[in-house]
């Protein structure tokens, strides 16, 4: 066998990382979908969403209510598709395939830049702003997936599973270290926590995620939910609030 066929002698070209500009392509087989986006508080510009990352079990009381151990060493991540975002004020159809749709109120971090292997000390300079969102969850499917060791996609990554408020730019409020995170359903308080109680803070989440994925402008990160997760039913309306930063309203129909 010739030497140059050995795997270690194959000369790989540079990894192509530049995204292909959609405006350079005019012969798609069909019209491409619109780029999902989120409103920006006080601006006509919108934040184009690239990916949605989520961290699980990031508040000790919530890990306990789910019957999980509190792990301060190994964050667990999952993703939602970018087009799962839902705008503030939306009426969200009750999703199919579940009889136990749950709310998880979370602070959402939006990035305007990224990279790989980002140090915690450098992480916040990549943050564009903050929002409040719901990590809607088909809890019954998640329980089955956990029991069988199956993936969480059908429990977490379904259509319209990520309502997100308008983003508040860090230029207006810096990077919050504390602040109440609350959810009311039909006017009753369901979840109440404080972002200072997160097990992994925003710099640590960005650091850990960037070891696994190349983060980039347009990425959203759901930072985990405090305790009090519970069911949403058809006809419920919700109000989520991240103190001093954002509010999100919506209804399940
Ligand atoms: Mn969550």
Boltz pocket constraint, residues with backbone or C-beta under 6 A from the ligand:
constraints:
  - pocket:
      binder: B
      contacts: [[A, 54], [A, 55], [A, 56], [A, 104], [A, 106], [A, 135], [A, 222], [A, 224], [A, 225]]
      max_distance: 6.0
